[in-house]
Structure formats: C-alpha cells, structure tokens
Amino acid sequence: MSEKKVSLLEGFKAFLTRGNVVDLAVAVVIGAAFTNIVNAFVKGIINPLVGAFGTQDLDSYSSCLRGPCTTNPQTGEMEGIRMLWGSVLSATLSFLITAAVVYFLVVLPMAKYLARRAAMQAAKDGVQETLEVSELEVLKEIRDALLAQRTGGAPDGSGGAGPGGLPGGDR
C-alpha cells in the first residue's frame, strides 16, 4: 500500500513539474494583472468618452423594467425592477478590449512566427530531400562507372556483366 502512495506522489510531482502546468500558472497570473490594466483603461478612458454623451459612469446606465425605479427614503428599499445594462456594457467592452489585445499582440504574432518557422522547416526538408535524391543519383553513377570499368563495357547491359557479375554472359 505504501508503494501506491509513493507512485501517486511521484505522479503528482511529475504533473506539477510538467511545462504545461507552469505555463498555465504564469498565464493566469499575467492574465489577472492584464485584467487590472483593461479595467483601468475602461474606467479611465472609455467611461469618460461615453460620459461626453451621457453620464460618466457606465454602471449608472439602467432601465426600469417594472414601475418607477425609486428608493424608498424611509426603508431604503428599491421600488421597481432595475436592469443595470450599463454594467453589462462595461464588462462587454472590457472583454472586447482584452480579446483584441490578446489577439493582436499575442495570437497573431505567434501564428506568423509559427508559419514562418514551418516554412523554414519545409524548405529545410525540401533541401534535405534534394540532397538525398542527388546523393542516390551520385551513388548510382559511381556503381555504373565501376561496373563499366570492371567489365569494359557500358552499364546498360550491351557489353556488361552477365549473370553473377561475370563478363561475357553465360560462360
């Protein structure tokens, strides 16, 4: 039973030390920091731009679904049903800005880099294939030259070796 615990522990250690887990942890931390930047951008730049046409805070945009949306001053309770569509708009803008930055600054350059790398690898593979083909052709020429030299004839069989590589055919 202790062997099973050791193997589970070793498996967990292998899981943690795999590159994917570390990369994912770094991505989460960077993503959290980037979220703060995007939120500050929306609150500091987008909201004032929207404020030029209405209120400065997107979160204050709302509509009343039922009845007048007022707060009872005596109880402090909200009367009516308020839909806060401004906060949804703010979150949507934050998402779109985040997605655009990630796409244009991370995904697109990485895709171009990988495509360039694949093209270089394909060119390298093509050169390697050409070298292998030309090497094979050179070896065939050497073989034919050696046969012609040994038999004193052409390597196409007109004056070449007979069965068993002996000159003169069936002797």
C-alpha positions as CSV (number, residue, x, y, z in Angstrom):
1,M,0.0,0.0,0.0
2,S,2.9,2.4,0.6
3,E,4.1,1.7,-3.0
4,K,0.8,3.1,-4.2
5,K,1.2,6.3,-2.2
6,V,4.7,6.7,-3.5
7,S,3.6,6.3,-7.1
8,L,0.7,8.7,-6.6
9,L,3.1,11.2,-5.1
10,E,5.6,10.7,-7.9
11,G,2.8,11.1,-10.4
12,F,1.6,14.3,-8.8
13,K,5.2,15.6,-8.8
14,A,5.6,14.8,-12.5
15,F,2.3,16.6,-13.2
16,L,3.4,19.7,-11.3
17,T,6.9,19.8,-13.0
18,R,5.5,19.4,-16.5
19,G,5.9,22.5,-18.6
20,N,2.2,22.9,-19.3
21,V,1.3,23.4,-15.6
22,V,3.9,26.1,-15.1
23,D,3.0,27.8,-18.4
24,L,-0.7,27.8,-17.3
25,A,0.2,29.3,-13.9
26,V,2.2,32.0,-15.5
27,A,-0.7,32.7,-17.9
28,V,-3.2,33.0,-15.1
29,V,-1.0,35.5,-13.1
30,I,-0.3,37.6,-16.2
31,G,-4.0,37.4,-17.2
32,A,-5.0,38.7,-13.7
33,A,-2.5,41.6,-14.0
34,F,-3.7,42.4,-17.5
35,T,-7.3,42.4,-16.3
36,N,-6.5,45.2,-14.0
37,I,-4.9,47.2,-16.8
38,V,-8.0,46.7,-19.0
39,N,-10.4,47.6,-16.2
40,A,-8.4,50.8,-15.6
41,F,-8.5,51.6,-19.3
42,V,-12.3,51.2,-19.4
43,K,-12.8,53.3,-16.3
44,G,-10.2,55.9,-17.1
45,I,-10.7,56.3,-20.9
46,I,-13.8,54.6,-22.2
47,N,-16.2,55.7,-19.4
48,P,-15.2,59.4,-19.8
49,L,-15.6,59.2,-23.6
50,V,-19.1,57.7,-23.0
51,G,-19.6,60.4,-20.4
52,A,-19.3,63.1,-23.1
53,F,-22.6,61.8,-24.3
54,G,-24.3,61.0,-21.0
55,T,-23.2,60.1,-17.5
56,Q,-19.5,59.5,-16.8
57,D,-20.0,56.0,-15.3
58,L,-21.3,53.2,-17.5
59,D,-22.6,51.4,-14.4
60,S,-25.2,54.1,-13.8
61,Y,-26.9,53.3,-17.1
62,S,-30.0,51.4,-16.3
63,S,-33.6,50.9,-17.2
64,C,-36.7,50.2,-15.1
65,L,-38.4,47.0,-16.0
66,R,-41.5,47.5,-13.8
67,G,-42.7,50.5,-12.0
68,P,-40.8,53.6,-11.2
69,C,-37.3,52.8,-10.0
70,T,-37.0,54.8,-6.9
71,T,-35.6,54.2,-3.5
72,N,-38.0,54.5,-0.6
73,P,-36.2,57.0,1.7
74,Q,-37.8,55.5,4.8
75,T,-36.9,51.9,4.3
76,G,-34.0,52.2,1.8
77,E,-35.6,49.6,-0.4
78,M,-35.7,49.8,-4.1
79,E,-39.1,50.1,-5.6
80,G,-39.5,48.7,-9.1
81,I,-37.1,46.4,-11.0
82,R,-34.0,48.0,-12.3
83,M,-31.9,46.4,-15.2
84,L,-28.3,47.5,-15.0
85,W,-27.4,47.2,-18.6
86,G,-24.6,49.8,-18.3
87,S,-22.5,47.3,-16.2
88,V,-23.1,44.7,-18.8
89,L,-21.9,47.1,-21.5
90,S,-18.8,47.9,-19.4
91,A,-18.0,44.3,-18.9
92,T,-18.5,43.6,-22.7
93,L,-16.2,46.5,-23.6
94,S,-13.6,45.1,-21.2
95,F,-13.9,41.7,-22.8
96,L,-13.6,43.0,-26.3
97,I,-10.6,45.1,-25.5
98,T,-8.9,42.2,-23.7
99,A,-9.7,39.9,-26.6
100,A,-8.4,42.4,-29.2
101,V,-5.2,43.0,-27.3
102,V,-4.6,39.2,-26.8
103,Y,-5.3,38.5,-30.5
104,F,-3.3,41.3,-32.0
105,L,-0.3,41.2,-29.5
106,V,-0.1,37.5,-28.8
107,V,-2.1,35.2,-31.1
108,L,-1.4,36.9,-34.5
109,P,2.4,37.4,-34.0
110,M,2.7,33.8,-32.7
111,A,0.7,32.5,-35.7
112,K,3.0,34.4,-38.1
113,Y,6.1,33.2,-36.2
114,L,4.9,29.5,-36.4
115,A,4.0,29.9,-40.1
116,R,7.5,31.3,-40.8
117,R,9.1,28.5,-38.8
118,A,7.0,25.9,-40.6
119,A,8.0,27.4,-44.0
120,M,11.7,27.3,-42.9
121,Q,11.4,23.7,-41.8
122,A,9.6,22.8,-45.1
123,A,12.4,24.4,-47.1
124,K,15.0,22.6,-45.0
125,D,13.2,19.3,-45.5
126,G,13.0,20.1,-49.3
127,V,16.7,20.7,-49.4
128,Q,17.4,17.5,-47.4
129,E,15.2,15.6,-49.8
130,T,17.0,17.0,-52.8
131,L,20.3,16.2,-51.2
132,E,19.2,12.6,-50.6
133,V,18.0,12.2,-54.2
134,S,21.1,13.7,-55.6
135,E,23.2,11.5,-53.3
136,L,21.4,8.5,-54.6
137,E,22.0,9.6,-58.2
138,V,25.7,10.0,-57.5
139,L,25.9,6.6,-55.9
140,K,24.1,5.1,-58.9
141,E,26.6,6.8,-61.2
142,I,29.5,5.5,-59.2
143,R,28.1,2.0,-59.3
144,D,27.6,2.2,-63.1
145,A,31.1,3.6,-63.6
146,L,32.6,0.8,-61.5
147,L,30.7,-1.8,-63.4
148,A,31.7,-0.3,-66.7
149,Q,35.3,-0.1,-65.6
150,R,35.3,-3.7,-64.4
151,T,33.5,-5.1,-67.4
152,G,35.0,-2.9,-70.0
153,G,31.5,-2.1,-71.4
154,A,28.5,0.1,-71.0
155,P,26.5,-0.3,-67.8
156,D,23.3,-0.6,-69.8
157,G,23.9,-4.3,-70.5
158,S,25.1,-4.1,-74.1
159,G,28.6,-5.2,-73.2
160,G,28.2,-5.5,-69.5
161,A,28.4,-8.3,-67.0
162,G,26.4,-11.4,-67.3
163,P,24.9,-13.5,-64.5
164,G,26.8,-13.3,-61.3
165,G,28.5,-10.2,-62.4
166,L,30.9,-12.0,-64.7
167,P,31.7,-10.5,-68.1
168,G,30.7,-12.3,-71.2
169,G,27.3,-13.6,-70.2
170,D,26.7,-17.4,-69.7
171,R,30.2,-18.8,-69.7
